[in-house]
């Protein structure tokens, strides 16, 4: 098998990529637990470009602004502002044979993990995380999200593109250099599929977008964190994570491909401000965020892209993992109040 | 509000207990992250019974075997073998008013977290975890699971009882004394609901239990870990966790209430042997396990109880949390081979 395997649970509609290509030996975990503090050279830092595969996208400084390019096999651009590179250990990998452009599923429970898995280096500066980023630099990050999303969404074998960020070791960021990840998958993942189905159902009943409705209600609720011209930030009603918040655009759209220049800058600024508030309230906690979006055109009336930010302040243990029911010890109302306070401090 | 709140996500069928009763301040997390290594007296150790609420069940040594009793407000039994106590910080709590015996949901997205949340102290010995337990003691644990399950399942407001175990700090065990937890909930949790629905569907189509089918197939597959007279242990085909394995009884039954004495002892022994193999392969890793079972009588033909063991060797990060799709770097076939080797070492 030339690809990782996609396998479905016996009963649940739950898919897992089994990394058959680069599978690990069980004893590696013992080693890893001992070695986790080992120092090493950062492959994402300026000057270490040769340590990574060729970039699929680089933003370079130019007199008149930004020039976009990519590396070739022999060439590694220097003096970049943004670099997007294939993940060295991809969960999903591009088709190796022409016929794989279409065929992915071998049967109902087994397929090939065809797609893309990229790392977006957000800055040449190792520690330029969003909460402390220069606004212009974070706007480059948002623009690079859009560039990669546009290109990946056009591939015939790509059904979804997940843009996400892991911050801190406990949130799964094995390298501390500021970076996001982009994974393009051959099917629409479960959570997005459920959101699409529920929002379509709401639209059929009420002839309006459920997210537009939520955003409007939450912007007037005690769960509101901030509101500006383009975005609303709020702690969701049934937050699963302590201090969880969502960032939602006021303009109805299924994904972020149609953001104007000023909307992209506003998105970057909203991301920066709210992540800075989280950092200040809880002493730079580990977190994950993920962009939720839709690529299918028929979702344009009812689906509404947004970002969900999950601070990692609690552990999902035996109860959560075996039941799918959650316990949150911080009310979203308390979380929102703390974040609002931090904004004005 | 006298109970914690049960809230449903805007779109997903995902429920969360919002701990409004004992909610925490966001700044507590900063403190907690610094204090996590603070030493303290173990409230579960022999002699510290006064540090806990009265036990709802104790097993006491007697000449002829075991005597079962419970504490009263003033009394704390000493010389116990097993103690089951209400959790001091319960996610779900028993009805405080007679009318709450039935009413739980206030509307479709909001209810009261009525139920039970108990801690089962598995041994007077602080470190008698299942992998290293005396077989007789671990059989007491299994019998206590059955006793508590029987009592809780009879309450009119209880729809499900989750029996689970967290091992190690990274798996959510904040106290290291050997213990399990039991949570009785007023609704059937999502994962169990999906298993019930899928197994019922299979039964309607094939007139046989899907689990019986899986167990038979996996006992002959490269994913088999061990098989004895009563149980089969295997690494599931679409394992979500590295080194995940399931323990399933060969005898078809919806839950463990009908285990005979020798079957209960065999379950304890199977648990001990397989957890010992995991401990030996990966150097005592953190893990969670959860019993999956059904309490509704109409599930008797199609649902089949089992235990799922989830070693915590990887982090579910932004991709997993925002998509519901997983990546596993150890194939179940490799995991099973390593566990089989450890059994015979």
Interface residues (C-beta under 8 A of the other chain):
Chain A: X7 X8 X9 X10 X11 X12 X13 X14 X15 X16 X17 X18 X19 X20 X22 X23 X24 X25 X26 X27 X29 X30 X33 X91 X109 X160 X162 X164 X165 X166 X170 X171 X172 X173 X181 X183 X185 X189 X190 X191 X192 X194 X195 X198 X199 X202 X210 X214 X236 X237 X238 X239 X240 X242 X243 X281 X282 X283 X285 X288 X289 X290 X291 X292 X308 X310 X313 X315 X316 X317 X318 X319 X321 X322 X323 X324 X325 X326 X327 X328 X329 X330 X331 X332 X334 X335 X338
Chain B: X7 X8 X9 X10 X11 X12 X13 X14 X15 X16 X17 X18 X19 X20 X22 X23 X24 X25 X26 X27 X29 X30 X33 X91 X109 X160 X162 X164 X165 X166 X170 X171 X172 X173 X181 X183 X185 X189 X190 X191 X192 X194 X195 X198 X199 X202 X210 X214 X236 X237 X238 X239 X240 X242 X243 X281 X282 X283 X285 X288 X289 X290 X291 X292 X308 X310 X313 X315 X316 X317 X318 X319 X321 X322 X323 X324 X325 X326 X327 X328 X329 X330 X331 X332 X334 X335 X338
